[in-house]
Amino acid sequence: MTNLAVGEEVREMNMQSLGEYKEIKLEQEGPLAVLTLNRPNKMNAFTGLMMLEIIDAFDKTDTLDEIRAVIVTGSGDRAFCAGADLSLGGDSFDYNKHAEHGAPNNVVNLDYRRDGGGRVSLRIFDSMKPVIGAINGAAVGVGATMLLPMDIRLASTSARFGFVFNRRGVSPEAASGWFLPRLVGIQQALEWCYSGRIFSADEAKQGGLIHSLHAEDELLAAAKAMGLEIAENTASVSTALTRHMMWRMLGAVHPMDAHIVDSAALYSRGQTEDAREGVISFLEKRKPEFPNKISDSMPNFFPWWKNPNFEWIGD
């Protein structure tokens, strides 16, 4: 293995299942969770059931203190996710028809008018753990937009991307109107969405969508190496705070908003055993062993924001 994310080969660790799912797999490998979209014969096409299982998986990884980072990838060698399942043909994007054709009852009963990709993106956005995408093939439609709230996205050199919604007569989803311009700028976001064209992994990297490119057989190892770099060297509470401080400040109107939260976080964290261990381990030239856990050591001011509720504005 050469030139991995942190410059070293990933050691093998035992994989352990974290639950029984039909359209995804969720496995633990040391401090890492690997969430795999698992419909390889359908190019991991997105369904209502897959949506519910992804949400459940992130609910689970948030509660497990031993999980320090989540890697999301696809099964097979063709696709990360080829977009929405189009098995209903022309009715594939008609949510009323989904209900008529037997969508899972728990999808319909929640509110079948809500965009399923958006529910996934919002759940990833709320994750308490860093999320690393390992895009192993085609990422099209919701397969591209679900990547946007992930923190770092790695791709194989053979991956392809496409925000194809306008070519299907619908419109961008998964809160991509918020995420995509913030990641790549408004001009690039609009060109990709206006055209709906498929573009290469090289273009995705040049446009700022992808952090780095890797050979197909090195991609997952590189993602794991990046996850281990976080897991083995940083404090979990500090990392959770950092994730939300960065993402949520993208919508702040003034840097004072960041200064207020920074000040509270530094004041709180500076009094913890984590802070003492961070300094002492540095002085003693050894790896830190941070004792504080997300489950019981988040600062009292967290969360400092109030999430808006979903409100229907359609007909």
Secondary structure by P-SEA (a helix, b strand, c coil): cccccccccccbbbbbbccccccbbbbbcccbbbbbbccccccccccaaaaaaaaaaaaaaaacccccbbbbbbccccccccccccccccccccaaaaaaacccaaaaaacccccaaaaaaaaaaaccbbbbbbcccccccaaaaaaccccbbbbcccbbbbcccccccccccccccccccccccaaaaaaaaaacccccaaaaaaaccccccccccaaaaaaaaaaaaaaacccaaaaaaaaaaaaaacccccaaaaaaaaaaaaaaaaacaaaaaaaaaaaaccccccccccccccccccccbbbbccccccc
